[in-house]
C-alpha cells in the first residue's frame, strides 16, 4: 500500500486480479480476500444451508435383550450326507468322515 494523489485513499492491490485501486474501492470478500468491485463475488446461498445432524441411535431400545442361540458345529454336524448334518453346518463336498463312520458314531456302533 502506497499513499496516492487521492486524498484520504491508499493505493491498494486487488488480491485476485493484481491491479491497483484506491482503498475506497476495495472490499473484503467472504473468503477473506481484499478485492476490487469487479472481482468481488457474494457467498453462494448453498454454502449457508444449515443441516440438522442425524442420530444413529434408535428411539426405543430393549433393555432386556433377546436370548440368542449360537449353533455349535461338531465333526458329525459338518457332513455332506443327507440327514447326517446339523442345520447351517453342512459343508457340500466334504467326504471325511465316511458315511459308515458317521453312522457308527450316531448309533453308538449298533
C-alpha positions as CSV (number, residue, x, y, z in Angstrom):
1,X,0.0,0.0,0.0
2,X,1.3,3.4,-1.0
3,X,0.0,6.9,-0.5
4,X,-1.6,8.2,-3.7
5,X,-2.7,11.5,-5.0
6,X,-6.2,10.7,-4.0
7,X,-6.9,12.5,-0.7
8,X,-7.6,10.0,2.2
9,X,-7.1,6.9,0.0
10,X,-4.3,4.5,-0.3
11,X,-3.1,2.7,-3.4
12,X,-4.1,-0.9,-2.8
13,X,-3.6,-4.1,-4.9
14,X,-6.5,-6.4,-5.5
15,X,-5.6,-9.8,-4.2
16,X,-7.4,-11.6,-7.0
17,X,-6.5,-9.7,-10.2
18,X,-3.4,-7.8,-9.0
19,X,-4.5,-4.4,-10.4
20,X,-4.0,-1.3,-8.2
21,X,-7.1,0.6,-6.9
22,X,-7.8,3.3,-4.4
23,X,-8.5,1.8,-1.0
24,X,-12.1,3.1,-1.0
25,X,-12.9,0.8,-3.9
26,X,-11.5,-2.3,-2.2
27,X,-14.0,-4.6,-0.4
28,X,-13.4,-7.6,1.8
29,X,-14.9,-10.8,0.4
30,X,-16.4,-13.7,2.3
31,X,-13.2,-15.7,1.6
32,X,-11.2,-13.1,3.5
33,X,-9.5,-11.6,0.4
34,X,-9.5,-7.8,-0.2
35,X,-10.7,-7.5,-3.8
36,X,-11.9,-4.8,-6.3
37,X,-15.5,-4.3,-7.2
38,X,-15.2,-6.3,-10.4
39,X,-13.6,-9.3,-8.7
40,X,-15.9,-9.3,-5.7
41,X,-18.5,-12.1,-5.6
42,X,-21.1,-12.8,-2.9
43,X,-21.2,-16.0,-0.9
44,X,-23.3,-18.7,-2.6
45,X,-26.6,-19.4,-0.8
46,X,-26.0,-23.2,-0.9
47,X,-23.0,-22.7,1.4
48,X,-25.2,-21.2,4.1
49,X,-27.6,-24.1,4.4
50,X,-27.8,-25.5,8.0
51,X,-28.3,-29.2,8.2
52,X,-29.6,-30.9,11.3
53,X,-27.4,-33.8,12.5
54,X,-28.8,-37.3,12.4
55,X,-28.8,-39.5,15.4
56,X,-27.7,-43.1,14.8
57,X,-29.4,-44.3,17.9
58,X,-32.9,-45.9,17.6
59,X,-35.7,-44.2,19.5
60,X,-36.5,-47.4,21.5
61,X,-34.0,-49.9,22.8
62,X,-35.0,-53.2,24.5
63,X,-33.0,-53.2,27.8
64,X,-33.6,-56.9,28.5
65,X,-32.0,-58.2,25.2
66,X,-33.0,-61.2,23.3
67,X,-31.6,-64.6,24.2
68,X,-29.9,-65.9,21.1
69,X,-29.0,-69.4,20.2
70,X,-25.5,-70.0,19.0
71,X,-25.2,-73.1,16.9
72,X,-22.4,-75.5,17.5
73,X,-20.8,-77.4,14.6
74,X,-19.0,-80.6,15.6
75,X,-17.3,-83.2,13.4
76,X,-20.6,-85.1,12.9
77,X,-22.5,-81.9,12.0
78,X,-20.4,-80.7,9.1
79,X,-21.1,-83.8,7.0
80,X,-22.3,-83.6,3.4
81,X,-24.6,-86.7,3.8
82,X,-28.3,-86.2,3.9
83,X,-29.8,-86.5,7.5
84,X,-26.3,-86.7,9.0
85,X,-25.6,-82.9,9.3
86,X,-26.6,-80.1,11.6
87,X,-28.6,-77.2,10.1
88,X,-26.3,-74.4,8.8
89,X,-23.2,-76.6,9.4
90,X,-23.3,-78.9,6.4
91,X,-20.4,-78.5,4.0
92,X,-21.0,-79.6,0.4
93,X,-18.4,-81.9,-1.0
94,X,-16.9,-82.9,2.4
95,X,-16.2,-86.6,2.3
96,X,-14.4,-87.3,5.6
97,X,-15.5,-89.0,7.8
98,X,-17.2,-91.7,5.8
99,X,-20.8,-92.5,5.9
100,X,-20.3,-95.7,7.8
101,X,-18.1,-93.9,10.4
102,X,-20.8,-91.2,10.9
103,X,-23.5,-93.9,11.2
104,X,-21.4,-95.7,13.8
105,X,-21.0,-92.5,15.9
106,X,-24.6,-91.6,15.7
107,X,-25.9,-95.1,16.6
108,X,-23.2,-96.0,19.1
109,X,-21.9,-98.7,16.7
110,X,-25.1,-100.8,16.9
